Amino acid sequence: MDHTPAHAAGRRLIQIALELPLARFTVRLAIVLRESVTAVMGPSGSGKTSLLEAVAGLRPRARGRIALDGAVVLDSAAGIRLRPEARRVGFVPQDAGLFPHMTALQNVRFGARGDTRRIDTALDVLELRALLGRDPASLSGGERQRVALARALASNPRLLLLDEPLAALDAALRERILPYLLRIRDQWGVPIIYVTHNVGEAIAVAGELLTLRDGAVEAQGPPLQLLDTASVAQASAGGVENVMRGEVIAHDAAGGITSLRLVGVLPLAIPLVASLAVGAAVTIAIRADDVVLATEPMTSLSARNLFAARVVAIHGSAANAIVRCAPTAGGSAWLVRLTRSAIDALGIAPGRDVWLAVKSHSVRLV
Amino acid sequence: MSNELGLILFTLRIATLSTALILIPGLAAALLLARYRGPGKGGIETVLSLPLVLPPTAVGILLLEALGRRAPLGGWLAAHGIEIVFTWKAVLLATMVMSFPLFVRSARTAFEEVDPRLVGIARTLGCGAATAFLRITLPLAWRGVVAGAVLAFSRALGEFGATVMIAGNIPGRTQTLALAIFSDNQTGHDDRALRLVAITVVLAFTALWSAEWITRRRTQRVAA
């Protein structure tokens, strides 16, 4: 693949100063985005979609200044307003917005202007080879999102805007766009602004999280540090996931176990998935509700995954407390949802050594 | 019989030419009405629909006035030696004016049903406004546009009132099927009138049926 990875190309800067009157309020914000993926969260009707559409050039009433990697696409003061077709911003709306009179392949080809190599790469990265001849109406929601994402990528965008409808925890896992998003982030080097309602995904994908309320920035920062903001707490009340990536180490057919090693070093056992090749990269999700926390080493426990960790922080309200723990072995932090009474009874506080247990059946492959 | 064949060919030629000529301005008007949200929208719509509700003879008189030598348009045409009234051009003009609103109404409804966000997405993918119209809006509104064109064509085939006012009813020069049926009936040639009626039924049926066939085929292809 000839696309330069994000880290090699250096972080690209996106500057957005925007004023956009809507029916209920005016979107008014000034942000600078430096991370390769920025997640945007906020209650519905907080201006998330309007923000994306304004950046894409689809809101004629938007005023302000928008610069993508140095290229100014909007500067009301200087009288600059690039048309959508000149902005090179890929936009994937909530409903995917596929052209209904074209097949999946025709949709992907639409923006590529005959650059077949780019089309091929997009089709491969999003695993669309089996869907090429299908009409949008016959695709599932997740498949439509993948086609729309490929279509946007094929147009060689400077920035990718993604409005994600299918990140709900109860959405079918195969419908998730998440694994593809991780691939795009790591292989393509195009910055992404990603609207999501899933805190776990935001933590896993985004270097930075932006929360909006009534068209204004509520908070901006690393996702884990924003767990206490109102919008994130509200979103996490429905459940939080630990989304992590790892690699298949071995299969134990007799024991019914496939062993993973998570990024970092942490080993993790999941129910046998013989179809996965050893060495294959996987993305897993474990609900914060499904992680058991103990203050003493657990013995004689049926859970296949036991490991030591240290409490880093306690987030959330009285009703919805999330304990963030760092595994002693290393790797990304784990979120554990506990009741306030359990936290009090166990005396859990930052710095405390704890043990975490995860049943292998609680691990879901995304 | 050769007389009747000439009549049929003349009527078809007028209806075809009329439909072809209103196509581009009609699409533009339909798109404008479908997308425009500013002031004066209601007024524009009403003026464009006026020929639908006015008696065709009234439209004919208005056209006659506009084309008269004392009117600016008529004067200009006369100064350039262009004669319209009581020629085939008058027939064409009458059919165009009468069928234009029918085409626009149908196309406009079809354009309104196209999600404007799809056009927006096409723009983000590098299409200019014109290309987005040709590749997204028009293909998606195709059925309504075809239906409108067929309506316009059928209306042109049967136009009577406005035509008779500005083109007269001159056999071999401005007489169409509709006018000939009237003349034959008035002059007691009822059997010829009925023959012509049968021909118009066949023509109208063919037009409507082929439109139905085209749009149904397209639907099946999209659904497949």
Contacts between the chains, C-beta under 8 A, distances in Angstrom:
chain1	res1	chain2	res2	distance
A	53	B	120	7.6
A	56	B	120	7.4
A	56	B	124	5.0
A	57	B	123	7.2
A	57	B	124	7.0
A	58	B	117	7.6
A	58	B	120	4.3
A	58	B	123	7.4
A	58	B	124	7.2
A	83	B	123	6.9
A	83	B	128	7.6
A	84	B	120	6.6
A	84	B	123	3.7
A	84	B	124	4.8
A	85	B	123	5.0
A	85	B	124	7.2
A	85	B	125	7.6
A	85	B	126	5.0
A	85	B	127	5.7
A	85	B	128	5.7
A	87	B	124	7.1
A	88	B	126	7.8
A	89	B	124	5.8
A	90	B	124	6.7
A	90	B	125	7.8
A	91	B	120	7.9
A	91	B	121	6.1
A	91	B	124	4.6
A	93	B	117	6.6
A	93	B	121	7.1
A	97	B	115	8.0
A	97	B	117	6.0
A	97	B	118	6.0
A	97	B	121	4.6
A	99	B	118	6.2
A	99	B	122	7.4
A	99	B	136	6.2
A	99	B	140	7.9
A	100	B	140	7.0
A	100	B	222	7.2
A	101	B	139	5.0
A	101	B	140	5.8
A	101	B	222	6.0
A	110	B	122	7.2
A	110	B	125	5.7
A	110	B	135	7.6
A	111	B	124	8.0
A	111	B	125	3.2
A	111	B	126	5.5
A	113	B	126	6.6
A	135	B	222	6.9
A	135	B	223	7.6
A	135	B	224	7.4
A	137	B	223	7.6
A	151	B	125	6.8
A	152	B	124	7.7
A	152	B	125	7.4
A	155	B	124	7.6
A	155	B	125	4.8
A	155	B	126	5.7
